[in-house]
């Protein structure tokens, strides 16, 4: 199985696993008795890579390169990994924002490569002076398919279903990005050292999912106690 086939298979698995049926999330003004889930995501072993050989628009996209698929930093911590809680029925509001989230095409890369958004709208933006055809998928189903032939062009897409959206470019097949669509704010993206913190969690027992597109999915139960921190070390395994 080649790399593209592996990525497609991973995307389908993530879409199936992460698009769980759930009751509607209820926002409340204050979580008075909340706790915290904190910790670090780590990886031990040889960091996987892939070779990228741009075959068009090289003046914008650059030449051949070797991309690491896991950003492993100090203490073997893994950056840009999503951790989130499922089955949270009610809790704190989604953080306020004055603008729509954006997925930018920049030098034939997606920026940010990994992001989390609320169900709703996202702006697809082309910062390059070349055509990009930005294509998002829930598994095998198209979520959006936008042609952006002009520099600084933007098109708004709607992502109304929770789950994992894999993004590629039909014009530049090596481009890869991920949008995780959530209906509640109990998530974190790990920092450069792999650490994270999820605050104001209502007491209870939940499933915590750790999701990095190029490693095996991790699911585990976590119990949150009022006024206390539950500390975890989560180890990723290679696909």
C-alpha positions as CSV (number, residue, x, y, z in Angstrom):
1,X,0.0,0.0,0.0
2,X,1.5,3.4,-1.0
3,X,1.5,6.5,1.2
4,X,-1.6,8.0,-0.5
5,X,-3.6,4.8,0.1
6,X,-2.4,4.7,3.7
7,X,-3.5,8.3,4.3
8,X,-6.9,7.6,2.7
9,X,-7.4,4.5,4.9
10,X,-6.4,6.4,8.0
11,X,-8.8,9.2,7.1
12,X,-11.7,6.8,6.7
13,X,-10.9,5.1,10.0
14,X,-10.7,8.5,11.8
15,X,-14.0,9.7,10.3
16,X,-15.8,6.5,11.3
17,X,-14.3,6.5,14.8
18,X,-14.7,10.2,15.5
19,X,-18.1,10.9,14.1
20,X,-20.0,9.5,17.0
21,X,-23.7,10.0,17.5
22,X,-24.3,12.2,20.5
23,X,-26.9,14.3,22.2
24,X,-26.6,18.1,21.5
25,X,-24.1,19.8,23.7
26,X,-25.6,22.3,26.2
27,X,-23.6,25.4,27.1
28,X,-23.9,26.8,30.6
29,X,-22.5,30.1,31.9
30,X,-20.2,28.7,34.6
31,X,-18.9,25.3,35.6
32,X,-18.6,26.0,39.3
33,X,-17.3,22.5,40.4
34,X,-15.1,21.7,37.4
35,X,-11.8,19.8,37.3
36,X,-8.8,19.7,34.9
37,X,-7.4,17.0,32.6
38,X,-3.7,17.7,31.9
39,X,-0.7,15.8,30.8
40,X,1.7,15.1,28.0
41,X,1.6,13.1,24.7
42,X,4.8,11.3,24.0
43,X,6.3,9.1,21.3
44,X,9.3,6.7,21.7
45,X,10.9,5.3,18.6
46,X,12.0,6.2,15.1
47,X,10.0,9.2,13.9
48,X,8.2,8.4,10.6
49,X,8.9,10.6,7.6
50,X,7.7,10.9,4.0
51,X,9.5,12.2,0.9
52,X,7.8,15.1,-0.9
53,X,8.7,15.7,-4.5
54,X,6.8,18.7,-6.0
55,X,6.2,18.1,-9.7
56,X,4.7,21.5,-10.6
57,X,4.8,25.2,-9.6
58,X,8.2,24.5,-8.0
59,X,9.0,28.3,-7.9
60,X,6.2,28.6,-5.3
61,X,6.1,25.1,-3.8
62,X,9.9,24.6,-3.5
63,X,12.0,21.5,-4.3
64,X,12.1,18.0,-2.9
65,X,12.1,17.6,0.9
66,X,11.7,15.1,3.7
67,X,8.7,15.8,6.0
68,X,8.5,14.4,9.5
69,X,5.0,13.0,10.3
70,X,5.3,13.4,14.1
71,X,6.7,16.6,15.6
72,X,8.7,15.1,18.5
73,X,10.3,17.7,20.8
74,X,11.7,18.0,24.4
75,X,11.1,15.0,26.6
76,X,9.8,13.0,23.6
77,X,6.7,15.2,23.6
78,X,4.6,15.3,20.5
79,X,3.3,18.7,19.2
80,X,0.1,19.3,17.2
81,X,-1.8,16.3,18.6
82,X,-5.5,16.6,19.4
83,X,-6.8,15.4,22.7
84,X,-10.5,15.7,23.4
85,X,-13.3,14.4,25.6
86,X,-16.4,12.8,24.2
87,X,-19.9,12.4,25.6
88,X,-19.7,15.7,27.6
89,X,-23.4,16.7,27.7
90,X,-23.1,20.2,29.1
91,X,-20.4,22.6,30.2
92,X,-18.5,25.8,29.4
93,X,-19.2,27.8,26.3
94,X,-17.0,27.6,23.2
95,X,-14.3,30.4,23.3
96,X,-15.6,33.6,21.6
97,X,-14.0,34.6,18.3
98,X,-14.2,37.7,16.2
99,X,-13.4,36.0,12.9
100,X,-14.0,32.7,11.1
101,X,-11.3,30.0,11.3
102,X,-9.1,29.9,8.2
103,X,-7.4,27.2,6.2
104,X,-4.7,28.9,4.2
105,X,-2.8,27.6,1.2
106,X,0.8,29.0,1.7
107,X,3.7,27.9,-0.5
108,X,1.8,24.7,-1.3
109,X,1.2,23.8,2.3
110,X,-1.8,24.1,4.5
111,X,-1.6,26.5,7.4
112,X,-2.5,25.4,10.0
113,X,-1.8,21.8,9.1
114,X,-4.0,20.7,12.0
115,X,-6.8,22.7,13.6
116,X,-10.0,22.3,15.6
117,X,-13.1,24.3,14.8
118,X,-16.7,24.5,16.0
119,X,-19.3,23.1,13.8
120,X,-20.1,25.9,11.3
121,X,-18.1,27.9,8.8
122,X,-14.4,28.0,7.8
123,X,-12.7,30.3,5.3
124,X,-10.5,28.6,2.6
125,X,-7.8,31.1,1.5
126,X,-5.2,31.0,-1.3
127,X,-2.1,33.0,-0.5
128,X,-0.2,31.7,-3.5
129,X,-0.1,33.0,-7.1
130,X,-1.1,29.6,-8.4
131,X,-4.3,27.6,-8.6
132,X,-5.2,25.5,-5.6
133,X,-8.2,23.1,-5.5
134,X,-8.8,22.6,-1.8
135,X,-10.7,19.4,-1.2
136,X,-12.0,18.2,2.2
137,X,-13.4,14.8,3.0
138,X,-15.3,13.2,5.8
139,X,-13.9,9.7,5.2
140,X,-14.7,9.2,1.5
141,X,-17.5,11.8,1.4
142,X,-16.7,15.2,0.1
143,X,-17.1,18.0,2.7
144,X,-16.1,20.8,0.4
145,X,-14.3,21.2,-3.0
146,X,-13.2,24.7,-3.8
147,X,-11.2,25.9,-6.7
148,X,-9.1,29.0,-5.9
149,X,-7.3,30.2,-9.0
150,X,-6.5,33.7,-7.7
151,X,-4.1,34.9,-5.1
152,X,-5.7,36.1,-1.9
153,X,-9.0,34.6,-2.9
154,X,-11.2,33.2,-0.2
155,X,-14.3,30.9,-0.2
156,X,-16.4,30.0,2.9
157,X,-17.2,26.3,3.4
158,X,-19.7,24.9,5.9
159,X,-18.7,22.0,8.2
160,X,-21.9,21.1,10.1
161,X,-21.0,17.6,11.1
162,X,-18.6,16.7,13.9
163,X,-15.7,14.5,12.9
164,X,-12.4,14.5,11.1
165,X,-12.0,16.3,7.8
166,X,-8.9,15.3,5.8
167,X,-7.9,18.1,3.3
168,X,-5.8,17.8,0.2
169,X,-5.2,19.8,-3.0
170,X,-6.3,18.3,-6.3
171,X,-3.7,20.4,-8.1
172,X,-0.8,19.5,-5.7
173,X,-1.2,16.0,-4.5
174,X,1.4,16.0,-1.7
175,X,-0.5,18.7,0.3
176,X,-2.2,17.3,3.4
177,X,-4.2,19.0,6.2
178,X,-6.7,18.1,8.9
179,X,-9.6,19.9,10.4
180,X,-11.2,18.4,13.5
181,X,-14.8,19.5,13.9
182,X,-16.1,19.5,17.4
183,X,-19.4,20.5,19.1
184,X,-17.9,21.1,22.6
185,X,-14.8,23.0,23.7
186,X,-13.3,20.2,25.8
187,X,-10.2,19.7,23.7
188,X,-6.6,20.8,23.4
189,X,-3.8,20.8,20.8
190,X,-0.5,19.8,22.4
191,X,2.3,22.4,22.6
192,X,5.8,21.9,21.3
193,X,6.7,19.8,24.4
194,X,3.6,17.6,24.0
195,X,1.8,19.1,27.0
196,X,-1.9,20.0,27.2
197,X,-4.5,21.1,29.7
198,X,-8.3,21.0,29.5
199,X,-10.0,23.1,32.2
200,X,-13.5,23.5,33.7
201,X,-14.5,19.9,33.0
202,X,-17.7,18.9,34.8
203,X,-17.0,16.0,37.2
204,X,-17.6,12.6,35.8
205,X,-16.1,9.8,33.8
206,X,-15.5,10.3,30.1
207,X,-13.7,8.8,27.1
208,X,-10.6,10.7,26.2
209,X,-9.4,10.4,22.6
210,X,-5.9,11.2,21.5
211,X,-5.7,11.8,17.8
212,X,-2.6,12.3,15.6
213,X,-3.3,11.6,11.9
214,X,-0.1,9.5,11.4
215,X,-0.2,7.4,14.5
216,X,-2.6,4.9,16.1
217,X,-5.7,6.3,17.7
218,X,-5.7,6.2,21.5
219,X,-8.9,6.0,23.6
220,X,-9.0,5.7,27.4
221,X,-11.4,6.4,30.2
222,X,-10.7,9.4,32.4
223,X,-12.4,10.4,35.7
224,X,-12.6,14.1,36.5
225,X,-13.0,15.2,40.1
226,X,-14.2,18.6,41.3
227,X,-11.4,21.1,41.9
228,X,-8.7,18.6,41.1
229,X,-6.3,17.8,38.2
230,X,-6.2,14.4,36.5
231,X,-2.7,14.0,35.1
232,X,-1.9,11.7,32.2
233,X,1.0,10.5,30.1
234,X,-0.3,9.3,26.7
235,X,2.1,7.3,24.5
236,X,1.5,7.2,20.8
237,X,2.3,4.2,18.7
238,X,3.3,4.1,15.0
239,X,0.6,3.2,12.5
